[in-house]
Amino acid sequence: MIRPADIREWRGRDVVDATGHKVGPLEAVYTDTATDEPAMATVRTGLPTRQRLVFVPLDEAVAGPDYIRVRYDKALVKKAPSIGTDDVLPAEEEEPVFRHYGIDYRPGSAGERRLARG
């Protein structure tokens, strides 16, 4: 398991898929508000003049010497919901991120958001 303190040190390192294909540099880590565990990361993708941040789950992620390996295919990650490089994820757009990866989405008992940027 990757601990929150550990993964924050990997900002800017490459995120690769299960076969080693580079997706892009890790930008930020989002923790699950129910467990305080790392749940998602944003990865910078796109051309230098048109970059965006895509979300990728960190379940089963593995830290290597200079990368974070996720279990999701690069093509799937590149098609994930995204935000601008200076934007934040609105609460109402959390569910589509989870749905894209086939993960059940459950907001907090009082309707609070599930992800918090760490």
Buried (B, 14 or more C-beta within 10 A) or exposed (E): EBEBEEBEEBEEBBBBBEEEEEBBBBBBBBBBBEEEEBBBBBBBBBEEEEBBBBBBBBBEBEBEEEBBBBBBBBEBBBEBBBBEEEEEBEEEEBBEBBEBBEBEEEBEEEEEBBBBEB
